[in-house]
Amino acid sequence: MAETRRKFLNALIGTGLVGWLASVLYPVFSFLKPPELPEATVSSIKWGVATDFPAGTSEIVKFGRTPVLLIRLDSGEFKAFEATCTHLDCTVQFRSDKKDIWCACHNGIYDLRGLNVSGPPPRPLSQYAVNVVDGELFVAKAEA
Ligand code: FES
């Protein structure tokens, strides 16, 4: 009788310990390995009213998780490029005085077509399409 009672108590304590360990460890493992969030697929973003974008200026806009450099040239034409340098992923910027796109990290220079013209960048910047529809400015992935 005493043996049965001891086995029962051992099983009860063992089960309780396993349950307690699981309740402590599960949140720790969940915190250390968060679930992967699928990236939202963005095909186009609306910037706003095109006439609000002054000529000779630029702005970095978010295209999903990708920064995009949106430029309005002095001529009024819009250009958009992925703002990540093709060398080591620094963020590039438009230099209105030199009429180029510059990466400050290693002095990489691109022209206003996104072509790498000097410095270490090995490839041109990816280009995005810019459309003005009913006065609204839209940035979209360029057709490959
Ligand atoms: S990261 Fe842009 S030139 Fe090196």
Backbone and ligand atoms as CSV (ligand in chain L), in Angstrom:
chain,resi,resn,atom,element,x,y,z
A,1,MET,N,N,0.826,-1.202,0.000
A,1,MET,CA,C,0.000,0.000,0.000
A,1,MET,C,C,0.862,1.255,0.000
A,2,ALA,N,N,1.900,1.264,0.904
A,2,ALA,CA,C,2.800,2.416,0.982
A,2,ALA,C,C,3.573,2.593,-0.315
A,3,GLU,N,N,3.938,1.450,-0.949
A,3,GLU,CA,C,4.674,1.505,-2.214
A,3,GLU,C,C,3.826,2.163,-3.314
A,4,THR,N,N,2.558,1.825,-3.386
A,4,THR,CA,C,1.645,2.379,-4.377
A,4,THR,C,C,1.477,3.884,-4.166
A,5,ARG,N,N,1.350,4.236,-2.891
A,5,ARG,CA,C,1.184,5.668,-2.559
A,5,ARG,C,C,2.436,6.459,-2.943
A,6,ARG,N,N,3.626,5.872,-2.687
A,6,ARG,CA,C,4.879,6.540,-3.042
A,6,ARG,C,C,4.998,6.721,-4.549
A,7,LYS,N,N,4.635,5.673,-5.325
A,7,LYS,CA,C,4.684,5.771,-6.782
A,7,LYS,C,C,3.735,6.849,-7.271
A,8,PHE,N,N,2.562,6.876,-6.674
A,8,PHE,CA,C,1.579,7.882,-7.083
A,8,PHE,C,C,2.106,9.306,-6.814
A,9,LEU,N,N,2.680,9.504,-5.627
A,9,LEU,CA,C,3.210,10.834,-5.283
A,9,LEU,C,C,4.385,11.201,-6.175
A,10,ASN,N,N,5.260,10.248,-6.468
A,10,ASN,CA,C,6.395,10.510,-7.369
A,10,ASN,C,C,5.908,10.887,-8.763
A,11,ALA,N,N,4.907,10.160,-9.253
A,11,ALA,CA,C,4.353,10.475,-10.578
A,11,ALA,C,C,3.717,11.858,-10.579
A,12,LEU,N,N,3.017,12.176,-9.504
A,12,LEU,CA,C,2.359,13.490,-9.406
A,12,LEU,C,C,3.396,14.620,-9.384
A,13,ILE,N,N,4.440,14.444,-8.596
A,13,ILE,CA,C,5.494,15.467,-8.504
A,13,ILE,C,C,6.250,15.575,-9.828
A,14,GLY,N,N,6.544,14.412,-10.437
A,14,GLY,CA,C,7.250,14.414,-11.722
A,14,GLY,C,C,6.448,15.125,-12.799
A,15,THR,N,N,5.177,14.842,-12.877
A,15,THR,CA,C,4.309,15.487,-13.868
A,15,THR,C,C,4.247,16.989,-13.620
A,16,GLY,N,N,4.157,17.357,-12.355
A,16,GLY,CA,C,4.119,18.782,-12.002
A,16,GLY,C,C,5.400,19.487,-12.392
A,17,LEU,N,N,6.534,18.814,-12.157
A,17,LEU,CA,C,7.825,19.411,-12.528
A,17,LEU,C,C,7.937,19.600,-14.043
A,18,VAL,N,N,7.528,18.584,-14.792
A,18,VAL,CA,C,7.587,18.685,-16.256
A,18,VAL,C,C,6.695,19.826,-16.734
A,19,GLY,N,N,5.493,19.914,-16.168
A,19,GLY,CA,C,4.574,21.003,-16.547
A,19,GLY,C,C,5.152,22.364,-16.211
A,20,TRP,N,N,5.761,22.460,-15.022
A,20,TRP,CA,C,6.351,23.742,-14.604
A,20,TRP,C,C,7.504,24.129,-15.527
A,21,LEU,N,N,8.377,23.136,-15.843
A,21,LEU,CA,C,9.489,23.408,-16.750
A,21,LEU,C,C,8.991,23.866,-18.123
A,22,ALA,N,N,7.969,23.198,-18.637
A,22,ALA,CA,C,7.432,23.578,-19.949
A,22,ALA,C,C,6.866,24.984,-19.911
A,23,SER,N,N,6.182,25.325,-18.814
A,23,SER,CA,C,5.576,26.661,-18.745
A,23,SER,C,C,6.633,27.754,-18.608
A,24,VAL,N,N,7.807,27.415,-18.099
A,24,VAL,CA,C,8.889,28.399,-17.980
A,24,VAL,C,C,9.690,28.463,-19.280
A,25,LEU,N,N,10.010,27.312,-19.852
A,25,LEU,CA,C,10.893,27.291,-21.014
A,25,LEU,C,C,10.208,27.712,-22.313
A,26,TYR,N,N,8.930,27.393,-22.477
A,26,TYR,CA,C,8.249,27.716,-23.736
A,26,TYR,C,C,8.274,29.223,-24.027
A,27,PRO,N,N,7.918,30.081,-23.051
A,27,PRO,CA,C,7.998,31.526,-23.353
A,27,PRO,C,C,9.416,31.988,-23.640
A,28,VAL,N,N,10.409,31.384,-22.990
A,28,VAL,CA,C,11.799,31.781,-23.238
A,28,VAL,C,C,12.180,31.433,-24.675
A,29,PHE,N,N,11.867,30.203,-25.114
A,29,PHE,CA,C,12.192,29.808,-26.486
A,29,PHE,C,C,11.386,30.626,-27.496
A,30,SER,N,N,10.142,30.933,-27.173
A,30,SER,CA,C,9.329,31.749,-28.081
A,30,SER,C,C,9.929,33.129,-28.242
A,31,PHE,N,N,10.467,33.671,-27.151
A,31,PHE,CA,C,11.082,34.988,-27.217
A,31,PHE,C,C,12.370,34.951,-28.033
A,32,LEU,N,N,13.161,33.897,-27.830
A,32,LEU,CA,C,14.437,33.806,-28.533
A,32,LEU,C,C,14.257,33.522,-30.021
A,33,LYS,N,N,13.211,32.846,-30.403
A,33,LYS,CA,C,12.991,32.529,-31.817
A,33,LYS,C,C,11.594,33.006,-32.203
A,34,PRO,N,N,11.468,34.310,-32.493
A,34,PRO,CA,C,10.142,34.837,-32.850
A,34,PRO,C,C,9.679,34.272,-34.187
A,35,PRO,N,N,8.392,34.195,-34.401
A,35,PRO,CA,C,7.898,33.666,-35.678
A,35,PRO,C,C,8.272,34.595,-36.827
A,36,GLU,N,N,8.537,33.990,-37.979
A,36,GLU,CA,C,8.878,34.799,-39.144
A,36,GLU,C,C,7.630,35.473,-39.678
A,37,LEU,N,N,7.746,36.764,-39.877
A,37,LEU,CA,C,6.618,37.506,-40.419
A,37,LEU,C,C,6.784,37.612,-41.927
A,38,PRO,N,N,5.796,37.215,-42.676
A,38,PRO,CA,C,5.930,37.348,-44.121
A,38,PRO,C,C,5.961,38.822,-44.501
A,39,GLU,N,N,6.859,39.158,-45.449
A,39,GLU,CA,C,6.939,40.553,-45.887
A,39,GLU,C,C,5.747,40.872,-46.783
A,40,ALA,N,N,5.115,41.971,-46.480
A,40,ALA,CA,C,3.984,42.380,-47.296
A,40,ALA,C,C,4.483,42.713,-48.693
A,41,THR,N,N,3.791,42.227,-49.686
A,41,THR,CA,C,4.206,42.530,-51.052
A,41,THR,C,C,3.576,43.854,-51.455
A,42,VAL,N,N,4.446,44.770,-51.819
A,42,VAL,CA,C,4.006,46.094,-52.218
A,42,VAL,C,C,4.280,46.231,-53.700
A,43,SER,N,N,3.280,46.609,-54.452
A,43,SER,CA,C,3.503,46.767,-55.887
A,43,SER,C,C,3.541,48.241,-56.273
A,44,SER,N,N,2.976,49.103,-55.425
A,44,SER,CA,C,2.953,50.521,-55.746
A,44,SER,C,C,2.682,51.312,-54.468
A,45,ILE,N,N,3.290,52.486,-54.374
A,45,ILE,CA,C,2.974,53.368,-53.253
A,45,ILE,C,C,2.579,54.736,-53.791
A,46,LYS,N,N,1.713,55.382,-53.048
A,46,LYS,CA,C,1.274,56.721,-53.454
A,46,LYS,C,C,2.037,57.730,-52.610
A,47,TRP,N,N,2.729,58.666,-53.256
A,47,TRP,CA,C,3.484,59.672,-52.513
A,47,TRP,C,C,2.577,60.815,-52.082
A,48,GLY,N,N,1.742,61.278,-52.972
A,48,GLY,CA,C,0.886,62.433,-52.685
A,48,GLY,C,C,0.683,63.240,-53.952
A,49,VAL,N,N,0.376,64.517,-53.786
A,49,VAL,CA,C,0.129,65.393,-54.936
A,49,VAL,C,C,1.478,65.764,-55.555
A,50,ALA,N,N,1.624,65.490,-56.836
A,50,ALA,CA,C,2.915,65.664,-57.509
A,50,ALA,C,C,3.414,67.101,-57.439
A,51,THR,N,N,2.512,68.074,-57.495
A,51,THR,CA,C,2.954,69.475,-57.493
A,51,THR,C,C,3.521,69.893,-56.133
A,52,ASP,N,N,3.322,69.071,-55.097
A,52,ASP,CA,C,3.898,69.364,-53.776
A,52,ASP,C,C,5.365,68.959,-53.684
A,53,PHE,N,N,5.881,68.296,-54.729
A,53,PHE,CA,C,7.280,67.839,-54.731
A,53,PHE,C,C,8.095,68.852,-55.522
A,54,PRO,N,N,8.894,69.685,-54.852
A,54,PRO,CA,C,9.618,70.745,-55.570
A,54,PRO,C,C,10.686,70.187,-56.507
A,55,ALA,N,N,10.882,70.865,-57.608
A,55,ALA,CA,C,11.937,70.484,-58.559
A,55,ALA,C,C,13.306,70.667,-57.899
A,56,GLY,N,N,14.228,69.784,-58.242
A,56,GLY,CA,C,15.595,69.871,-57.708
A,56,GLY,C,C,15.734,69.316,-56.301
A,57,THR,N,N,14.741,68.571,-55.851
A,57,THR,CA,C,14.815,67.992,-54.502
A,57,THR,C,C,14.638,66.477,-54.571
A,58,SER,N,N,14.810,65.842,-53.436
A,58,SER,CA,C,14.654,64.387,-53.354
A,58,SER,C,C,14.071,64.024,-52.006
A,59,GLU,N,N,13.655,62.792,-51.943
A,59,GLU,CA,C,13.111,62.284,-50.683
A,59,GLU,C,C,13.287,60.774,-50.673
A,60,ILE,N,N,13.548,60.237,-49.482
A,60,ILE,CA,C,13.596,58.776,-49.341
A,60,ILE,C,C,12.195,58.326,-48.927
A,61,VAL,N,N,11.625,57.410,-49.697
A,61,VAL,CA,C,10.317,56.867,-49.350
A,61,VAL,C,C,10.476,55.369,-49.115
A,62,LYS,N,N,9.577,54.813,-48.324
A,62,LYS,CA,C,9.640,53.380,-48.027
A,62,LYS,C,C,8.741,52.630,-49.000
A,63,PHE,N,N,9.329,51.655,-49.660
A,63,PHE,CA,C,8.592,50.791,-50.569
A,63,PHE,C,C,8.605,49.414,-49.917
A,64,GLY,N,N,7.613,49.144,-49.085
A,64,GLY,CA,C,7.696,47.967,-48.219
A,64,GLY,C,C,8.819,48.214,-47.239
A,65,ARG,N,N,9.799,47.323,-47.236
A,65,ARG,CA,C,10.966,47.529,-46.371
A,65,ARG,C,C,12.120,48.190,-47.121
A,66,THR,N,N,11.948,48.418,-48.399
A,66,THR,CA,C,13.038,48.938,-49.229
A,66,THR,C,C,12.993,50.463,-49.288
A,67,PRO,N,N,14.116,51.126,-48.974
A,67,PRO,CA,C,14.140,52.576,-49.147
A,67,PRO,C,C,14.320,52.920,-50.619
A,68,VAL,N,N,13.534,53.853,-51.083
A,68,VAL,CA,C,13.608,54.277,-52.479
A,68,VAL,C,C,13.888,55.778,-52.502
A,69,LEU,N,N,14.877,56.159,-53.326
A,69,LEU,CA,C,15.234,57.568,-53.486
A,69,LEU,C,C,14.393,58.146,-54.616
A,70,LEU,N,N,13.503,59.042,-54.257
A,70,LEU,CA,C,12.620,59.684,-55.235
A,70,LEU,C,C,13.183,61.078,-55.504
A,71,ILE,N,N,13.418,61.372,-56.767
A,71,ILE,CA,C,14.056,62.631,-57.157
A,71,ILE,C,C,13.151,63.363,-58.138
A,72,ARG,N,N,13.042,64.673,-57.972
A,72,ARG,CA,C,12.412,65.487,-59.012
A,72,ARG,C,C,13.509,66.371,-59.592
A,73,LEU,N,N,13.799,66.138,-60.860
A,73,LEU,CA,C,14.854,66.893,-61.528
A,73,LEU,C,C,14.400,68.333,-61.765
A,74,ASP,N,N,15.351,69.194,-62.092
A,74,ASP,CA,C,15.024,70.595,-62.380
A,74,ASP,C,C,14.028,70.709,-63.534
A,75,SER,N,N,14.089,69.729,-64.442
A,75,SER,CA,C,13.174,69.735,-65.586
A,75,SER,C,C,11.742,69.380,-65.180
A,76,GLY,N,N,11.561,68.891,-63.961
A,76,GLY,CA,C,10.237,68.470,-63.497
A,76,GLY,C,C,10.031,66.974,-63.608
A,77,GLU,N,N,10.948,66.300,-64.317
A,77,GLU,CA,C,10.840,64.839,-64.474
A,77,GLU,C,C,11.136,64.147,-63.138
A,78,PHE,N,N,10.421,63.054,-62.877
A,78,PHE,CA,C,10.649,62.276,-61.656
A,78,PHE,C,C,11.512,61.064,-61.961
A,79,LYS,N,N,12.365,60.715,-61.001
A,79,LYS,CA,C,13.185,59.506,-61.087
A,79,LYS,C,C,13.110,58.810,-59.736
A,80,ALA,N,N,13.206,57.494,-59.749
A,80,ALA,CA,C,13.212,56.751,-58.479
A,80,ALA,C,C,14.164,55.566,-58.599
A,81,PHE,N,N,14.983,55.396,-57.577
A,81,PHE,CA,C,15.951,54.307,-57.540
A,81,PHE,C,C,15.946,53.686,-56.145
A,82,GLU,N,N,16.300,52.415,-56.097
A,82,GLU,CA,C,16.501,51.811,-54.787
A,82,GLU,C,C,17.630,52.584,-54.119
A,83,ALA,N,N,17.404,53.010,-52.876
A,83,ALA,CA,C,18.350,53.909,-52.212
A,83,ALA,C,C,19.499,53.169,-51.542
A,84,THR,N,N,19.640,51.893,-51.828
A,84,THR,CA,C,20.696,51.103,-51.203
A,84,THR,C,C,21.866,50.966,-52.167
A,85,CYS,N,N,23.025,51.417,-51.744
A,85,CYS,CA,C,24.223,51.357,-52.586
A,85,CYS,C,C,24.548,49.909,-52.948
A,86,THR,N,N,24.955,49.697,-54.192
A,86,THR,CA,C,25.267,48.337,-54.631
A,86,THR,C,C,26.644,47.870,-54.147
A,87,HIS,N,N,27.375,48.728,-53.456
A,87,HIS,CA,C,28.668,48.312,-52.918
A,87,HIS,C,C,28.462,47.586,-51.597
A,88,LEU,N,N,28.161,48.325,-50.540
A,88,LEU,CA,C,27.984,47.679,-49.228
A,88,LEU,C,C,26.701,48.136,-48.532
A,89,ASP,N,N,25.710,48.474,-49.316
A,89,ASP,CA,C,24.346,48.717,-48.799
A,89,ASP,C,C,24.154,49.993,-47.976
A,90,CYS,N,N,25.020,50.962,-48.103
A,90,CYS,CA,C,24.752,52.250,-47.450
A,90,CYS,C,C,23.602,52.929,-48.197
A,91,THR,N,N,23.008,53.913,-47.561
A,91,THR,CA,C,21.926,54.649,-48.200
A,91,THR,C,C,22.507,55.789,-49.033
A,92,VAL,N,N,22.082,55.855,-50.277
A,92,VAL,CA,C,22.593,56.893,-51.179
A,92,VAL,C,C,21.739,58.153,-51.052
A,93,GLN,N,N,22.271,59.257,-51.587
A,93,GLN,CA,C,21.524,60.515,-51.530
A,93,GLN,C,C,21.709,61.305,-52.823
A,94,PHE,N,N,20.706,62.125,-53.120
A,94,PHE,CA,C,20.737,62.971,-54.309
A,94,PHE,C,C,21.494,64.242,-53.959
A,95,ARG,N,N,22.461,64.626,-54.817
A,95,ARG,CA,C,23.160,65.902,-54.625
A,95,ARG,C,C,22.678,66.842,-55.723
A,96,SER,N,N,21.819,67.778,-55.340
A,96,SER,CA,C,21.221,68.662,-56.343
A,96,SER,C,C,22.270,69.591,-56.957
A,97,ASP,N,N,23.300,69.942,-56.197
A,97,ASP,CA,C,24.314,70.848,-56.742
A,97,ASP,C,C,25.191,70.158,-57.783
A,98,LYS,N,N,25.471,68.879,-57.609
A,98,LYS,CA,C,26.332,68.145,-58.552
A,98,LYS,C,C,25.532,67.305,-59.533
A,99,LYS,N,N,24.222,67.289,-59.362
A,99,LYS,CA,C,23.346,66.521,-60.261
A,99,LYS,C,C,23.781,65.057,-60.359
A,100,ASP,N,N,23.971,64.456,-59.200
A,100,ASP,CA,C,24.291,63.033,-59.186
A,100,ASP,C,C,23.719,62.385,-57.929
A,101,ILE,N,N,23.942,61.094,-57.813
A,101,ILE,CA,C,23.529,60.345,-56.624
A,101,ILE,C,C,24.807,59.867,-55.971
A,102,TRP,N,N,24.914,60.126,-54.689
A,102,TRP,CA,C,26.189,59.937,-53.998
A,102,TRP,C,C,26.031,58.990,-52.824
A,103,CYS,N,N,27.027,58.133,-52.656
A,103,CYS,CA,C,27.075,57.280,-51.473
A,103,CYS,C,C,28.230,57.785,-50.613
A,104,ALA,N,N,27.903,58.250,-49.435
A,104,ALA,CA,C,28.897,58.860,-48.550
A,104,ALA,C,C,29.859,57.840,-47.947
A,105,CYS,N,N,29.494,56.578,-47.925
A,105,CYS,CA,C,30.339,55.587,-47.240
A,105,CYS,C,C,31.731,55.468,-47.863
A,106,HIS,N,N,31.779,55.324,-49.207
A,106,HIS,CA,C,33.070,55.164,-49.868
A,106,HIS,C,C,33.149,56.031,-51.121
A,107,ASN,N,N,32.397,57.121,-51.116
A,107,ASN,CA,C,32.408,58.079,-52.218
A,107,ASN,C,C,32.021,57.447,-53.560
A,108,GLY,N,N,31.010,56.614,-53.513
A,108,GLY,CA,C,30.478,56.039,-54.751
A,108,GLY,C,C,29.546,57.046,-55.414
A,109,ILE,N,N,29.643,57.151,-56.734
A,109,ILE,CA,C,28.817,58.130,-57.453
A,109,ILE,C,C,28.057,57.436,-58.576
A,110,TYR,N,N,26.781,57.773,-58.667
A,110,TYR,CA,C,25.902,57.287,-59.740
A,110,TYR,C,C,25.395,58.509,-60.495
A,111,ASP,N,N,25.106,58.325,-61.780
A,111,ASP,CA,C,24.492,59.429,-62.509
A,111,ASP,C,C,22.974,59.393,-62.300
A,112,LEU,N,N,22.266,60.294,-62.948
A,112,LEU,CA,C,20.828,60.389,-62.715
A,112,LEU,C,C,20.035,59.351,-63.507
A,113,ARG,N,N,20.731,58.423,-64.152
A,113,ARG,CA,C,20.064,57.245,-64.712
A,113,ARG,C,C,20.295,56.048,-63.797
A,114,GLY,N,N,21.023,56.279,-62.691
A,114,GLY,CA,C,21.305,55.215,-61.727
A,114,GLY,C,C,22.543,54.416,-62.058
A,115,LEU,N,N,23.282,54.835,-63.105
A,115,LEU,CA,C,24.487,54.092,-63.498
A,115,LEU,C,C,25.644,54.449,-62.580
A,116,ASN,N,N,26.400,53.453,-62.170
A,116,ASN,CA,C,27.577,53.685,-61.337
A,116,ASN,C,C,28.671,54.279,-62.207
A,117,VAL,N,N,29.124,55.484,-61.865
A,117,VAL,CA,C,30.103,56.172,-62.715
A,117,VAL,C,C,31.485,56.290,-62.074
A,118,SER,N,N,31.567,56.279,-60.747
A,118,SER,CA,C,32.899,56.268,-60.129
A,118,SER,C,C,32.791,55.739,-58.707
A,119,GLY,N,N,33.954,55.367,-58.191
A,119,GLY,CA,C,33.976,54.792,-56.849
A,119,GLY,C,C,33.750,53.289,-56.902
A,120,PRO,N,N,33.589,52.676,-55.747
A,120,PRO,CA,C,33.526,51.209,-55.708
A,120,PRO,C,C,32.208,50.533,-56.103
A,121,PRO,N,N,31.077,51.224,-56.254
A,121,PRO,CA,C,29.849,50.477,-56.571
A,121,PRO,C,C,29.996,49.649,-57.847
A,122,PRO,N,N,29.685,48.356,-57.781
A,122,PRO,CA,C,29.896,47.473,-58.935
A,122,PRO,C,C,28.742,47.452,-59.933
A,123,ARG,N,N,27.557,47.887,-59.501
A,123,ARG,CA,C,26.388,47.783,-60.378
A,123,ARG,C,C,25.560,49.062,-60.295
A,124,PRO,N,N,24.710,49.284,-61.311
A,124,PRO,CA,C,23.781,50.413,-61.244
A,124,PRO,C,C,22.738,50.195,-60.145
A,125,LEU,N,N,22.075,51.268,-59.795
A,125,LEU,CA,C,20.975,51.182,-58.830
A,125,LEU,C,C,19.738,50.626,-59.537
A,126,SER,N,N,18.939,49.863,-58.821
A,126,SER,CA,C,17.674,49.380,-59.388
A,126,SER,C,C,16.727,50.557,-59.547
A,127,GLN,N,N,16.071,50.600,-60.693
A,127,GLN,CA,C,15.202,51.731,-60.988
A,127,GLN,C,C,13.745,51.378,-60.700
A,128,TYR,N,N,12.989,52.365,-60.280
A,128,TYR,CA,C,11.558,52.230,-60.053
A,128,TYR,C,C,10.828,53.139,-61.028
A,129,ALA,N,N,9.600,52.779,-61.323
A,129,ALA,CA,C,8.790,53.596,-62.222
A,129,ALA,C,C,8.046,54.649,-61.404
A,130,VAL,N,N,7.953,55.837,-61.959
A,130,VAL,CA,C,7.203,56.916,-61.306
A,130,VAL,C,C,6.113,57.362,-62.275
A,131,ASN,N,N,4.896,57.377,-61.798
A,131,ASN,CA,C,3.768,57.776,-62.636
A,131,ASN,C,C,2.959,58.844,-61.929
A,132,VAL,N,N,2.466,59.780,-62.691
A,132,VAL,CA,C,1.554,60.783,-62.157
A,132,VAL,C,C,0.176,60.490,-62.753
A,133,VAL,N,N,-0.762,60.155,-61.877
A,133,VAL,CA,C,-2.116,59.812,-62.309
A,133,VAL,C,C,-3.080,60.769,-61.619
A,134,ASP,N,N,-3.777,61.554,-62.418
A,134,ASP,CA,C,-4.711,62.563,-61.888
A,134,ASP,C,C,-4.026,63.470,-60.862
A,135,GLY,N,N,-2.788,63.834,-61.140
A,135,GLY,CA,C,-2.053,64.730,-60.258
A,135,GLY,C,C,-1.398,64.059,-59.065
A,136,GLU,N,N,-1.678,62.764,-58.853
A,136,GLU,CA,C,-1.084,62.035,-57.725
A,136,GLU,C,C,0.163,61.293,-58.206
A,137,LEU,N,N,1.170,61.261,-57.321
A,137,LEU,CA,C,2.454,60.649,-57.671
A,137,LEU,C,C,2.512,59.219,-57.122
A,138,PHE,N,N,2.787,58.268,-58.018
A,138,PHE,CA,C,2.877,56.857,-57.633
A,138,PHE,C,C,4.256,56.312,-57.989
A,139,VAL,N,N,4.816,55.500,-57.092
A,139,VAL,CA,C,6.087,54.816,-57.346
A,139,VAL,C,C,5.777,53.328,-57.417
A,140,ALA,N,N,6.282,52.678,-58.464
A,140,ALA,CA,C,6.007,51.252,-58.648
A,140,ALA,C,C,7.286,50.548,-59.064
A,141,LYS,N,N,7.292,49.227,-58.908
A,141,LYS,CA,C,8.439,48.446,-59.382
A,141,LYS,C,C,8.501,48.567,-60.891
A,142,ALA,N,N,9.703,48.798,-61.392
A,142,ALA,CA,C,9.870,48.899,-62.843
A,142,ALA,C,C,9.736,47.516,-63.451
A,143,GLU,N,N,9.189,47.455,-64.649
A,143,GLU,CA,C,9.070,46.179,-65.360
A,143,GLU,C,C,10.463,45.689,-65.697
A,144,ALA,N,N,10.700,44.390,-65.483
A,144,ALA,CA,C,12.027,43.827,-65.779
A,144,ALA,C,C,12.172,43.547,-67.258
L,1,FES,S1,S,28.699,51.394,-49.648
L,1,FES,FE1,FE,28.379,52.855,-51.181
L,1,FES,S2,S,30.343,53.186,-51.980
L,1,FES,FE2,FE,30.657,51.713,-50.470
